[in-house]
Amino acid sequence: MKRVLVGFLVYGVVVGIVSVWWWHLSDVPFLPNIPGVLLGDAVYEASIDIIGNPNSAQAHYTIPFFLRKPEVYLPVSAALWGLIGAACQIILDNAVPRLRRGHGVAHGRTGI
């Protein structure tokens, strides 16, 4: 089972939901999700510039609901932490079999 990937993905969804909720309570970003919040802010700004109307006094309402603050934090956090988990899972999947086969200097092999 891909436990690392699933763990990161679940973490991303949970901190994304908490970040949406937290945004209404505090001026400080939800600290365990700083990367997700910063990337979410960037996606929000890019969404207004690309698909919204940046010249509107109500530019926030010219983009779809799921791209607005704070709702954007959920999908962005899930995607970001899921990608980090996928990268960790790929590294783990490639490293563990090599370690189990005994490759390396500890068994007198240098790989040269």
TORLUMGU-59141 format. One line per field, with one value per atom (N, C-alpha, C): atom name; residue number from 1; x, y, z; chain. Coordinates in Angstrom, 1 decimal. Example, Ala and Ser with C-alpha at 12.3 -4.5 7.8 and 13.67 -1.06 7.14 Angstrom:
! TORLUMGU-59141
atom N, CA, C, N, CA, C
seq 1, 1, 1, 2, 2, 2
X 13.2, 12.3, 13.2, 12.8, 13.7, 12.9
Y -5.7, -4.5, -3.3, -2.2, -1.1, 0.0
Z 7.8, 7.8, 7.8, 7.1, 7.1, 7.9
mol A, A, A, A, A, A
END
This chain:
! TORLUMGU-59141
atom N, CA, C, N, CA, C, N, CA, C, N, CA, C, N, CA, C, N, CA, C, N, CA, C, N, CA, C, N, CA, C, N, CA, C, N, CA, C, N, CA, C, N, CA, C, N, CA, C, N, CA, C, N, CA, C, N, CA, C, N, CA, C, N, CA, C, N, CA, C, N, CA, C, N, CA, C, N, CA, C, N, CA, C, N, CA, C, N, CA, C, N, CA, C, N, CA, C, N, CA, C, N, CA, C, N, CA, C, N, CA, C, N, CA, C, N, CA, C, N, CA, C, N, CA, C, N, CA, C, N, CA, C, N, CA, C, N, CA, C, N, CA, C, N, CA, C, N, CA, C, N, CA, C, N, CA, C, N, CA, C, N, CA, C, N, CA, C, N, CA, C, N, CA, C, N, CA, C, N, CA, C, N, CA, C, N, CA, C, N, CA, C, N, CA, C, N, CA, C, N, CA, C, N, CA, C, N, CA, C, N, CA, C, N, CA, C, N, CA, C, N, CA, C, N, CA, C, N, CA, C, N, CA, C, N, CA, C, N, CA, C, N, CA, C, N, CA, C, N, CA, C, N, CA, C, N, CA, C, N, CA, C, N, CA, C, N, CA, C, N, CA, C, N, CA, C, N, CA, C, N, CA, C, N, CA, C, N, CA, C, N, CA, C, N, CA, C, N, CA, C, N, CA, C, N, CA, C, N, CA, C, N, CA, C, N, CA, C, N, CA, C, N, CA, C, N, CA, C, N, CA, C, N, CA, C, N, CA, C, N, CA, C, N, CA, C, N, CA, C, N, CA, C, N, CA, C, N, CA, C, N, CA, C, N, CA, C, N, CA, C, N, CA, C, N, CA, C, N, CA, C, N, CA, C, N, CA, C, N, CA, C
seq 1, 1, 1, 2, 2, 2, 3, 3, 3, 4, 4, 4, 5, 5, 5, 6, 6, 6, 7, 7, 7, 8, 8, 8, 9, 9, 9, 10, 10, 10, 11, 11, 11, 12, 12, 12, 13, 13, 13, 14, 14, 14, 15, 15, 15, 16, 16, 16, 17, 17, 17, 18, 18, 18, 19, 19, 19, 20, 20, 20, 21, 21, 21, 22, 22, 22, 23, 23, 23, 24, 24, 24, 25, 25, 25, 26, 26, 26, 27, 27, 27, 28, 28, 28, 29, 29, 29, 30, 30, 30, 31, 31, 31, 32, 32, 32, 33, 33, 33, 34, 34, 34, 35, 35, 35, 36, 36, 36, 37, 37, 37, 38, 38, 38, 39, 39, 39, 40, 40, 40, 41, 41, 41, 42, 42, 42, 43, 43, 43, 44, 44, 44, 45, 45, 45, 46, 46, 46, 47, 47, 47, 48, 48, 48, 49, 49, 49, 50, 50, 50, 51, 51, 51, 52, 52, 52, 53, 53, 53, 54, 54, 54, 55, 55, 55, 56, 56, 56, 57, 57, 57, 58, 58, 58, 59, 59, 59, 60, 60, 60, 61, 61, 61, 62, 62, 62, 63, 63, 63, 64, 64, 64, 65, 65, 65, 66, 66, 66, 67, 67, 67, 68, 68, 68, 69, 69, 69, 70, 70, 70, 71, 71, 71, 72, 72, 72, 73, 73, 73, 74, 74, 74, 75, 75, 75, 76, 76, 76, 77, 77, 77, 78, 78, 78, 79, 79, 79, 80, 80, 80, 81, 81, 81, 82, 82, 82, 83, 83, 83, 84, 84, 84, 85, 85, 85, 86, 86, 86, 87, 87, 87, 88, 88, 88, 89, 89, 89, 90, 90, 90, 91, 91, 91, 92, 92, 92, 93, 93, 93, 94, 94, 94, 95, 95, 95, 96, 96, 96, 97, 97, 97, 98, 98, 98, 99, 99, 99, 100, 100, 100, 101, 101, 101, 102, 102, 102, 103, 103, 103, 104, 104, 104, 105, 105, 105, 106, 106, 106, 107, 107, 107, 108, 108, 108, 109, 109, 109, 110, 110, 110, 111, 111, 111, 112, 112, 112
X 0.8, 0.0, 0.9, 0.4, 1.1, 0.8, 1.4, 1.0, 1.5, 2.7, 3.3, 2.4, 2.1, 1.3, -0.1, -0.7, -2.0, -1.9, -0.9, -0.7, -0.5, 0.3, 0.4, -0.8, -1.6, -2.8, -3.9, -4.0, -4.9, -4.5, -3.2, -2.7, -3.1, -2.9, -3.2, -4.7, -5.6, -7.0, -7.4, -6.8, -7.1, -6.6, -5.4, -4.9, -5.5, -5.9, -6.7, -8.0, -8.7, -10.0, -9.8, -8.8, -8.5, -8.1, -7.3, -6.9, -8.0, -9.0, -10.2, -10.9, -11.1, -11.8, -11.0, -9.7, -8.7, -8.7, -8.8, -8.8, -9.8, -11.0, -12.0, -11.8, -10.9, -10.6, -9.4, -8.4, -7.1, -6.5, -5.7, -5.0, -3.7, -3.3, -2.1, -2.4, -1.7, -2.0, -1.8, -2.5, -2.5, -1.1, -0.3, 1.2, 1.5, 0.8, 1.2, 0.9, 0.3, 0.1, 0.6, 1.7, 2.2, 2.5, 3.1, 3.3, 1.9, 0.9, -0.4, -1.1, -0.9, -1.6, -0.9, 0.5, 1.2, 0.9, 0.9, 0.6, -0.9, -1.8, -3.2, -3.3, -2.6, -2.7, -2.2, -1.1, -0.6, -1.6, -2.3, -3.3, -4.5, -4.9, -6.0, -5.6, -4.4, -4.0, -3.9, -3.4, -3.2, -4.6, -5.5, -6.9, -7.6, -7.4, -8.0, -7.4, -6.0, -5.3, -5.7, -5.8, -6.0, -7.4, -8.3, -9.6, -10.7, -10.2, -11.2, -11.0, -11.5, -11.4, -10.7, -9.3, -8.6, -8.9, -9.6, -10.0, -11.3, -12.0, -13.3, -13.1, -13.9, -13.9, -14.2, -14.9, -15.3, -14.6, -13.3, -12.5, -12.6, -12.8, -12.9, -14.1, -15.1, -16.3, -16.3, -15.2, -15.2, -14.5, -14.1, -13.5, -14.4, -14.3, -15.1, -14.9, -15.9, -16.0, -14.8, -14.4, -13.3, -11.9, -11.8, -10.6, -10.5, -11.5, -11.5, -10.9, -10.4, -9.9, -11.1, -11.1, -10.2, -10.4, -11.4, -11.8, -10.6, -9.8, -8.7, -7.7, -7.6, -6.6, -6.9, -8.1, -8.4, -7.8, -8.2, -7.7, -6.2, -5.7, -4.3, -3.5, -3.9, -3.2, -3.2, -4.4, -4.5, -3.5, -3.5, -2.7, -1.2, -0.8, 0.6, 1.1, 0.4, 0.9, 0.8, -0.2, -0.3, 0.9, 1.3, 2.5, 3.8, 3.9, 5.1, 5.0, 3.9, 3.8, 4.1, 3.7, 4.0, 5.5, 6.1, 7.6, 8.3, 7.9, 8.4, 8.2, 7.0, 6.6, 7.5, 7.7, 8.6, 10.0, 10.5, 11.9, 11.9, 10.9, 10.9, 10.8, 9.9, 9.7, 11.0, 11.8, 13.1, 14.2, 14.2, 15.3, 15.2, 14.0, 13.8, 14.2, 13.8, 14.3, 15.8, 16.4, 17.9, 18.5, 18.0, 18.5, 18.3, 17.2, 16.9, 17.8, 18.2, 19.0, 20.5, 20.8, 22.1, 23.1, 22.7, 23.6, 24.4, 25.6, 26.3, 27.6, 28.3, 29.7, 29.7, 28.6, 28.5, 28.7, 28.4, 28.6, 29.8, 30.7, 31.9, 31.7, 30.5, 30.3, 30.3, 30.9, 30.9, 30.0, 29.6, 28.7, 29.5, 30.8, 31.6, 31.9
Y -1.2, 0.0, 1.2, 2.3, 3.5, 4.4, 4.0, 4.7, 6.1, 6.4, 7.7, 8.7, 8.2, 9.1, 9.4, 8.3, 8.5, 9.4, 9.2, 10.1, 11.5, 11.8, 13.2, 13.8, 13.0, 13.4, 13.7, 12.9, 13.1, 14.4, 14.5, 15.7, 17.0, 16.9, 18.1, 18.4, 17.4, 17.7, 18.3, 17.7, 18.2, 19.6, 19.9, 21.2, 22.2, 21.8, 22.6, 23.1, 22.1, 22.4, 23.4, 23.1, 23.9, 25.3, 25.4, 26.7, 27.6, 26.9, 27.7, 28.2, 27.4, 27.7, 28.8, 28.6, 29.5, 30.9, 31.0, 32.3, 33.2, 32.7, 33.6, 34.0, 33.3, 33.6, 34.4, 34.4, 35.0, 35.7, 36.7, 37.3, 36.6, 35.7, 34.9, 33.6, 33.2, 32.0, 30.8, 29.7, 28.5, 27.9, 27.9, 27.6, 26.2, 25.2, 23.9, 23.8, 24.8, 24.8, 26.0, 26.5, 27.8, 27.6, 26.5, 26.3, 26.3, 25.6, 25.6, 26.9, 27.7, 29.0, 30.0, 30.0, 30.8, 30.5, 29.2, 28.8, 29.1, 29.0, 29.3, 30.8, 31.6, 33.1, 33.4, 32.7, 32.9, 32.4, 31.3, 30.8, 31.8, 32.3, 33.3, 34.5, 35.1, 36.2, 35.9, 34.8, 34.4, 34.2, 33.6, 33.4, 34.7, 35.7, 37.0, 37.6, 37.5, 38.0, 37.3, 36.0, 35.2, 35.0, 34.6, 34.3, 35.3, 36.1, 37.1, 38.4, 39.4, 40.8, 41.6, 41.8, 42.5, 44.0, 44.5, 45.9, 46.2, 45.1, 45.2, 45.6, 46.4, 46.7, 45.5, 44.5, 43.3, 42.1, 42.2, 41.2, 39.8, 39.8, 38.6, 37.7, 38.4, 37.7, 37.4, 37.7, 37.4, 36.1, 35.4, 34.0, 33.0, 31.7, 30.7, 30.6, 30.1, 30.0, 29.3, 28.2, 27.3, 27.9, 29.0, 29.7, 31.0, 31.3, 32.5, 32.1, 33.2, 33.0, 32.9, 32.1, 31.1, 29.7, 29.6, 28.2, 27.6, 28.5, 28.0, 27.2, 27.4, 26.7, 25.2, 24.8, 23.3, 22.6, 22.9, 22.1, 22.3, 23.5, 23.7, 23.0, 22.9, 22.2, 20.7, 20.2, 18.8, 18.4, 19.2, 18.9, 19.1, 20.1, 20.3, 19.2, 18.9, 17.9, 16.5, 16.3, 15.0, 14.9, 15.9, 15.8, 15.6, 16.2, 16.0, 14.5, 14.0, 12.6, 11.7, 12.0, 11.2, 11.1, 12.2, 12.3, 11.4, 11.6, 10.8, 9.3, 9.0, 7.6, 7.0, 7.7, 7.2, 7.0, 8.0, 7.8, 6.6, 6.4, 5.3, 4.0, 4.0, 2.7, 2.3, 3.3, 3.0, 2.7, 3.3, 3.1, 1.9, 1.5, 0.4, -1.0, -1.3, -2.5, -2.6, -1.5, -1.5, -1.8, -1.2, -1.4, -2.9, -3.4, -4.8, -5.8, -5.5, -6.3, -6.3, -5.3, -5.2, -4.5, -3.6, -2.9, -1.9, -1.7, -0.6, -1.1, -0.2, -0.5, -1.5, -1.5, -2.4, -3.9, -4.3, -5.7, -5.8, -4.8, -4.9, -4.5, -4.1, -3.7, -2.2, -1.6, -0.2, 0.3, -0.6, -0.2, 0.3, 0.1, 0.5, -0.7
Z 0.0, 0.0, 0.0, -0.6, -0.7, 0.5, 1.7, 2.9, 3.0, 2.5, 2.5, 1.7, 0.5, -0.4, 0.2, 0.8, 1.4, 2.6, 3.4, 4.6, 4.2, 3.2, 2.8, 2.2, 1.5, 0.9, 1.9, 2.9, 4.0, 4.8, 5.0, 5.7, 4.9, 3.6, 2.8, 2.8, 2.8, 2.9, 4.3, 5.3, 6.7, 6.9, 6.6, 6.8, 5.8, 4.7, 3.7, 4.3, 4.9, 5.5, 6.7, 7.5, 8.7, 8.3, 7.2, 6.7, 6.2, 5.6, 5.2, 6.4, 7.4, 8.7, 9.4, 9.5, 10.2, 9.7, 8.3, 7.6, 8.2, 8.6, 9.1, 10.6, 11.3, 12.7, 13.0, 12.1, 12.4, 11.2, 11.5, 10.4, 10.1, 11.0, 10.8, 10.0, 9.0, 8.3, 9.2, 8.9, 9.7, 9.5, 10.5, 10.4, 9.9, 10.2, 9.7, 8.1, 7.6, 6.1, 5.4, 5.9, 5.3, 3.8, 3.3, 1.8, 1.1, 1.6, 1.0, 0.9, 2.0, 2.0, 1.1, 1.0, 0.1, -1.3, -1.6, -3.0, -3.3, -2.4, -2.5, -2.8, -2.1, -2.4, -3.8, -4.3, -5.6, -6.7, -6.4, -7.3, -7.4, -6.3, -6.2, -7.1, -6.9, -7.6, -9.1, -9.5, -10.9, -11.5, -10.7, -11.2, -11.6, -10.8, -11.1, -12.3, -12.4, -13.6, -14.9, -14.8, -16.0, -16.4, -15.5, -15.9, -15.4, -14.4, -13.8, -14.5, -13.8, -14.3, -13.2, -13.4, -12.4, -12.3, -13.3, -13.2, -12.5, -12.1, -11.4, -10.0, -9.4, -8.0, -7.2, -7.8, -7.2, -7.8, -8.1, -8.8, -8.2, -6.9, -6.1, -6.7, -7.1, -7.5, -9.0, -9.7, -11.2, -11.4, -10.4, -10.5, -9.9, -10.3, -9.6, -8.1, -7.4, -6.0, -5.4, -6.0, -5.5, -5.7, -6.4, -6.6, -5.7, -5.0, -4.1, -2.8, -2.1, -0.7, 0.2, 1.1, 1.5, 0.9, 0.1, -0.4, -1.3, -1.9, -2.7, -1.9, -0.6, 0.2, 0.2, 0.1, 0.2, -1.0, -2.2, -3.4, -3.6, -3.3, -3.5, -2.4, -1.2, -0.1, -0.4, -0.8, -1.1, -2.3, -3.3, -4.5, -4.1, -3.4, -3.0, -2.1, -1.0, -0.1, -0.8, -1.7, -2.4, -3.3, -4.0, -4.9, -4.1, -2.9, -2.0, -1.6, -1.2, -0.8, -1.9, -3.1, -4.3, -4.5, -4.4, -4.6, -3.5, -2.3, -1.2, -1.4, -1.9, -2.1, -3.2, -4.3, -5.3, -4.9, -4.1, -3.5, -2.6, -1.8, -0.8, -1.6, -2.6, -3.4, -4.1, -4.5, -5.2, -4.2, -3.0, -2.1, -1.2, -0.8, 0.1, -0.6, -1.8, -2.4, -2.6, -2.8, -3.0, -1.6, -0.6, 0.8, 1.2, 0.8, 1.2, 0.5, -0.8, -1.6, -1.1, -0.3, 0.3, -0.6, -1.4, -2.2, -1.4, -1.7, -1.0, -0.4, 0.2, 0.7, 1.9, 2.6, 3.8, 3.4, 2.2, 1.8, 0.8, 0.8, 0.0, -1.4, -1.8, -3.2, -3.2, -4.2, -4.4, -5.5, -6.3, -7.5, -8.7, -8.6, -9.8, -10.7
mol A, A, A, A, A, A, A, A, A, A, A, A, A, A, A, A, A, A, A, A, A, A, A, A, A, A, A, A, A, A, A, A, A, A, A, A, A, A, A, A, A, A, A, A, A, A, A, A, A, A, A, A, A, A, A, A, A, A, A, A, A, A, A, A, A, A, A, A, A, A, A, A, A, A, A, A, A, A, A, A, A, A, A, A, A, A, A, A, A, A, A, A, A, A, A, A, A, A, A, A, A, A, A, A, A, A, A, A, A, A, A, A, A, A, A, A, A, A, A, A, A, A, A, A, A, A, A, A, A, A, A, A, A, A, A, A, A, A, A, A, A, A, A, A, A, A, A, A, A, A, A, A, A, A, A, A, A, A, A, A, A, A, A, A, A, A, A, A, A, A, A, A, A, A, A, A, A, A, A, A, A, A, A, A, A, A, A, A, A, A, A, A, A, A, A, A, A, A, A, A, A, A, A, A, A, A, A, A, A, A, A, A, A, A, A, A, A, A, A, A, A, A, A, A, A, A, A, A, A, A, A, A, A, A, A, A, A, A, A, A, A, A, A, A, A, A, A, A, A, A, A, A, A, A, A, A, A, A, A, A, A, A, A, A, A, A, A, A, A, A, A, A, A, A, A, A, A, A, A, A, A, A, A, A, A, A, A, A, A, A, A, A, A, A, A, A, A, A, A, A, A, A, A, A, A, A, A, A, A, A, A, A, A, A, A, A, A, A, A, A, A, A, A, A, A, A, A, A, A, A, A, A, A, A, A, A
END
